[in-house]
Amino acid sequence: MHVTLGINTGFAINRFPEPDDWVAVVADELGLANVQFTADLLNPFLPEAVVRREAETIRDLCARKSIRVQTTFTSAFTRVNHLMHPNPEIQQVWIDWFKRFFRLSRDLGAEGGGSHFGIMSVRDNADPAIRERRIQQAVNAWRELSEYGAEIGFDYMIFEPMSIPREVAETIPATRDIMDRCAEGFAIPMLLCLDVDHGDLQSTDPDDTDPHAWIRAFGKESPCIHIKQSLREKGGHYPFTAQYNERGKIIPSEILATMRESSIEKCTLLLEISHRERWPSDYTVVQDLKESVEYWRPAVEAANAN
């Protein structure tokens, strides 16, 4: 098993919008060389010429610091209905947006990219027939995107299992259902970006809120996994600092042991940690990320040595 420790760039949104700033944090402050680039740092809705110039700057800075953009993902500001939007015209806008996002992703060197699978409105989720229609609508859209991904050289697409039925893939069976639907007619594989803090708290099956059960079920289909400290109430994207580790259930050596038992050959663990724009959390971001990296690094090195 080979595990890489990396970071999702959500920490940088509205704090470190200039590429040289967040690249320096990743490389110089954290000593990491693998990132999942988030759309909110360079939204494809911006004019094409602006996106192209900024992408070139990011690519050059990353090359200078030996940083690899392995995957790309949506984030806080792009956590919207997109491919399950009830308005077909708006859904088409988002299909086109994803094609631009995937093109940007390839320009940055990413081998794959993705998002949550889709989010339903409260009204649509309440009607079983419409709910089924929305899920199939999203499957069809992702199938179209897989064809575009194949054209531009993507190896795969990824989606993230979530935590409530309205956002789909909230349980292990529900995620397997989506994966099965995406196994037919896709030009490139639909894989997963697991998250150690996701799963439906209302599920009667304890496996659905057990990160180890998720890894056993889907680890071999997950090129990357979001990591953050998870508490009993699953209330936030907490850092791996002493304050949260005392109450948290995510223990690096145990997660890595489950990954090895699941016969995972290669995976990137991505810190996905969010800080509220409040005092004092907004002023501890980099220090908390440093402490989180140091919490994980020995276990990752030990796992790779065995």
C-alpha positions as CSV (number, residue, x, y, z in Angstrom):
1,M,0.0,0.0,0.0
2,H,1.2,3.5,-0.9
3,V,-0.5,6.4,0.9
4,T,0.1,10.1,0.1
5,L,-0.8,12.9,2.5
6,G,-2.2,15.9,0.7
7,I,-4.7,18.8,1.2
8,N,-7.9,20.1,-0.2
9,T,-7.5,23.8,-0.9
10,G,-10.8,24.7,0.7
11,F,-8.8,26.2,3.6
12,A,-7.6,29.0,1.2
13,I,-11.0,30.2,0.0
14,N,-11.3,33.9,0.6
15,R,-8.2,33.8,2.9
16,F,-5.4,33.0,0.4
17,P,-6.9,33.8,-3.0
18,E,-3.5,34.6,-4.6
19,P,-1.9,31.5,-5.9
20,D,1.6,32.3,-4.6
21,D,0.1,32.6,-1.1
22,W,-1.7,29.3,-0.9
23,V,1.0,27.4,-2.7
24,A,3.5,28.7,-0.2
25,V,1.3,27.5,2.7
26,V,1.0,24.1,1.2
27,A,4.7,23.6,0.3
28,D,6.6,25.7,2.8
29,E,4.4,25.8,5.9
30,L,2.9,22.3,5.6
31,G,5.6,20.4,3.6
32,L,2.9,18.8,1.4
33,A,3.2,18.1,-2.3
34,N,-0.3,16.9,-3.3
35,V,-3.4,19.1,-3.5
36,Q,-7.0,18.7,-4.5
37,F,-7.8,22.1,-6.1
38,T,-11.2,23.5,-5.4
39,A,-13.3,25.4,-7.9
40,D,-14.0,28.3,-5.5
41,L,-10.4,29.4,-5.9
42,L,-10.8,29.8,-9.7
43,N,-14.4,29.5,-10.8
44,P,-14.9,28.6,-14.4
45,F,-17.8,31.1,-14.5
46,L,-15.0,33.8,-14.8
47,P,-14.1,35.0,-18.3
48,E,-12.1,32.4,-20.2
49,A,-9.1,34.6,-20.7
50,V,-8.9,35.3,-16.9
51,V,-9.2,31.6,-16.1
52,R,-6.5,30.7,-18.7
53,R,-4.0,33.2,-17.3
54,E,-4.6,32.3,-13.7
55,A,-4.3,28.6,-14.5
56,E,-1.0,29.2,-16.1
57,T,0.2,31.0,-13.0
58,I,-1.0,28.2,-10.7
59,R,0.6,25.6,-12.8
60,D,4.0,27.4,-12.9
61,L,4.0,28.0,-9.1
62,C,3.1,24.4,-8.4
63,A,5.9,23.2,-10.7
64,R,8.4,25.5,-8.9
65,K,7.4,24.1,-5.5
66,S,7.0,20.5,-6.8
67,I,3.3,20.4,-6.0
68,R,1.0,18.1,-7.9
69,V,-2.7,18.9,-8.5
70,Q,-4.0,15.3,-8.5
71,T,-7.7,16.0,-8.5
72,T,-10.2,18.9,-8.4
73,F,-13.4,19.3,-6.6
74,T,-16.3,21.7,-5.9
75,S,-16.4,23.4,-2.5
76,A,-18.3,25.7,-0.2
77,F,-19.6,28.2,-2.8
78,T,-20.3,25.6,-5.4
79,R,-22.1,23.2,-3.1
80,V,-25.3,23.7,-5.0
81,N,-28.0,21.6,-6.7
82,H,-26.2,21.7,-10.1
83,L,-26.8,18.3,-11.9
84,M,-30.0,17.7,-9.9
85,H,-31.4,21.2,-10.4
86,P,-35.2,21.1,-11.1
87,N,-34.9,23.7,-13.8
88,P,-33.5,22.0,-17.0
89,E,-32.1,25.2,-18.3
90,I,-30.1,25.8,-15.1
91,Q,-29.0,22.1,-15.0
92,Q,-27.6,22.5,-18.6
93,V,-25.7,25.6,-17.4
94,W,-24.1,23.4,-14.8
95,I,-23.3,20.6,-17.2
96,D,-21.5,23.2,-19.3
97,W,-19.8,24.6,-16.2
98,F,-18.4,21.1,-15.3
99,K,-17.0,20.8,-18.8
100,R,-15.1,24.1,-18.3
101,F,-14.1,23.0,-14.8
102,F,-12.7,19.7,-16.2
103,R,-10.8,21.5,-18.9
104,L,-9.3,23.8,-16.2
105,S,-8.5,20.7,-14.2
106,R,-6.6,19.1,-17.0
107,D,-4.7,22.4,-17.6
108,L,-3.6,22.1,-13.9
109,G,-2.5,18.6,-14.5
110,A,-5.3,16.8,-12.7
111,E,-6.0,13.1,-13.5
112,G,-9.6,13.4,-12.3
113,G,-12.2,15.7,-10.8
114,G,-15.7,15.9,-9.4
115,S,-18.2,17.0,-6.8
116,H,-21.1,15.7,-4.7
117,F,-23.3,13.7,-7.1
118,G,-26.2,16.2,-6.9
119,I,-28.5,17.9,-4.4
120,M,-32.3,17.7,-4.5
121,S,-34.7,20.4,-3.5
122,V,-36.9,19.6,-0.4
123,R,-39.9,19.4,-2.7
124,D,-38.3,16.9,-5.1
125,N,-36.9,14.7,-2.4
126,A,-40.3,14.4,-0.8
127,D,-41.9,12.8,-3.9
128,P,-40.4,9.3,-4.5
129,A,-41.2,9.4,-8.3
130,I,-39.5,12.8,-8.7
131,R,-36.6,11.8,-6.5
132,E,-36.0,8.8,-8.8
133,R,-36.2,11.1,-11.8
134,R,-33.7,13.5,-10.4
135,I,-31.2,10.7,-9.6
136,Q,-31.5,9.4,-13.2
137,Q,-31.2,13.0,-14.4
138,A,-27.8,13.3,-12.6
139,V,-26.6,9.9,-13.8
140,N,-27.3,10.9,-17.4
141,A,-25.5,14.2,-16.9
142,W,-22.5,12.5,-15.4
143,R,-22.5,10.0,-18.3
144,E,-22.3,13.0,-20.7
145,L,-19.5,14.5,-18.6
146,S,-17.6,11.1,-18.7
147,E,-17.5,11.4,-22.5
148,Y,-16.0,14.8,-22.2
149,G,-13.6,13.7,-19.6
150,A,-12.4,10.9,-21.8
151,E,-11.9,13.4,-24.7
152,I,-9.6,15.6,-22.6
153,G,-7.6,12.9,-21.0
154,F,-9.2,12.4,-17.6
155,D,-8.5,9.0,-16.0
156,Y,-11.7,9.1,-13.9
157,M,-14.4,11.2,-12.2
158,I,-15.2,11.3,-8.5
159,F,-18.1,12.0,-6.3
160,E,-18.4,12.3,-2.6
161,P,-21.0,10.3,-0.5
162,M,-22.9,12.7,1.7
163,S,-24.9,12.6,4.9
164,I,-28.6,13.2,4.2
165,P,-30.9,11.5,1.6
166,R,-31.5,14.8,-0.2
167,E,-27.8,15.0,-1.1
168,V,-27.8,11.2,-2.0
169,A,-25.2,8.5,-1.4
170,E,-25.8,9.0,2.3
171,T,-25.6,5.3,3.2
172,I,-23.4,2.5,2.1
173,P,-26.3,0.8,0.1
174,A,-27.3,4.1,-1.4
175,T,-23.8,4.8,-2.5
176,R,-23.5,1.3,-4.1
177,D,-26.7,2.0,-5.9
178,I,-25.2,5.2,-7.5
179,M,-22.0,3.3,-8.3
180,D,-24.0,0.5,-10.0
181,R,-26.0,3.1,-12.1
182,C,-22.7,4.7,-13.2
183,A,-21.1,1.4,-14.2
184,E,-23.0,1.3,-17.5
185,G,-22.1,3.4,-20.5
186,F,-19.6,5.7,-18.8
187,A,-16.5,6.5,-21.0
188,I,-14.3,6.7,-17.9
189,P,-14.9,5.2,-14.4
190,M,-16.9,7.0,-11.8
191,L,-15.0,6.6,-8.6
192,L,-15.3,7.9,-5.0
193,C,-13.8,10.6,-2.8
194,L,-14.7,9.1,0.5
195,D,-15.0,11.3,3.6
196,V,-14.3,10.0,7.1
197,D,-17.0,12.3,8.6
198,H,-19.9,11.6,6.3
199,G,-22.9,9.2,6.6
200,D,-26.5,9.5,7.6
201,L,-26.9,9.9,11.4
202,Q,-30.6,8.8,11.0
203,S,-29.6,5.4,9.5
204,T,-30.4,2.4,11.6
205,D,-27.3,0.7,10.4
206,P,-24.2,1.7,12.5
207,D,-22.0,1.0,9.5
208,D,-23.4,4.1,7.8
209,T,-21.6,6.4,10.3
210,D,-18.5,4.2,10.7
211,P,-15.6,5.5,8.5
212,H,-14.0,2.0,8.8
213,A,-17.1,0.4,7.3
214,W,-17.0,2.9,4.4
215,I,-13.4,2.2,3.7
216,R,-14.0,-1.5,3.7
217,A,-16.9,-1.1,1.3
218,F,-15.4,1.4,-1.1
219,G,-11.7,1.9,-0.3
220,K,-10.5,0.1,-3.5
221,E,-12.8,2.4,-5.6
222,S,-11.5,5.6,-3.9
223,P,-8.4,7.3,-5.2
224,C,-8.7,9.9,-2.5
225,I,-10.3,10.2,1.0
226,H,-11.1,13.5,2.8
227,I,-9.9,13.4,6.4
228,K,-10.8,15.7,9.2
229,Q,-11.4,15.1,12.9
230,S,-14.9,13.7,13.5
231,L,-16.9,14.1,16.7
232,R,-20.0,12.2,17.9
233,E,-22.4,14.9,16.5
234,K,-20.5,15.3,13.2
235,G,-20.7,19.0,13.6
236,G,-17.9,20.3,11.5
237,H,-14.6,19.9,9.5
238,Y,-12.4,19.9,12.6
239,P,-8.6,20.0,12.6
240,F,-6.5,17.3,14.1
241,T,-5.4,19.4,17.1
242,A,-5.1,18.3,20.7
243,Q,-8.4,20.1,21.5
244,Y,-10.4,18.0,19.0
245,N,-8.3,14.8,19.1
246,E,-9.3,14.3,22.7
247,R,-12.9,14.0,21.7
248,G,-12.5,12.7,18.1
249,K,-12.8,9.2,16.7
250,I,-10.4,9.5,13.7
251,I,-7.1,7.9,14.7
252,P,-4.5,7.8,11.9
253,S,-3.1,4.4,12.7
254,E,-6.5,2.8,12.8
255,I,-7.7,4.4,9.5
256,L,-4.5,3.2,7.8
257,A,-4.8,-0.3,9.3
258,T,-8.3,-0.6,7.8
259,M,-7.0,0.7,4.5
260,R,-4.4,-2.0,4.5
261,E,-6.9,-4.7,5.5
262,S,-9.1,-3.5,2.6
263,S,-6.2,-4.3,0.1
264,I,-6.0,-0.6,-1.0
265,E,-2.9,-0.3,-3.2
266,K,-2.7,3.5,-3.6
267,C,-4.7,6.4,-2.1
268,T,-4.3,10.0,-1.2
269,L,-5.5,11.2,2.2
270,L,-6.6,14.8,1.8
271,L,-7.0,17.1,4.8
272,E,-10.3,18.8,4.3
273,I,-10.5,21.2,7.2
274,S,-12.7,24.3,7.5
275,H,-12.4,27.2,9.9
276,R,-15.2,29.6,10.5
277,E,-14.7,33.3,9.7
278,R,-14.8,34.1,13.4
279,W,-12.3,35.0,16.1
280,P,-10.2,33.1,17.1
281,S,-10.6,30.3,14.4
282,D,-9.8,32.6,11.5
283,Y,-6.4,33.4,13.0
284,T,-5.3,29.8,13.7
285,V,-5.8,28.2,10.2
286,V,-2.2,27.6,9.3
287,Q,-1.1,26.6,12.7
288,D,-4.0,24.1,13.0
289,L,-3.1,22.7,9.5
290,K,0.5,22.3,10.6
291,E,-0.6,20.4,13.8
292,S,-2.9,18.2,11.7
293,V,-0.1,17.3,9.2
294,E,2.2,16.4,12.1
295,Y,-0.5,14.3,13.6
296,W,-0.8,12.2,10.4
297,R,2.7,12.3,9.0
298,P,4.3,9.6,11.3
299,A,1.4,7.2,10.7
300,V,1.5,7.6,6.9
301,E,5.3,7.2,6.9
302,A,5.0,4.0,9.0
303,A,2.3,2.7,6.7
304,N,4.4,3.2,3.6
305,A,7.4,1.6,5.2
306,N,5.6,-1.7,5.9
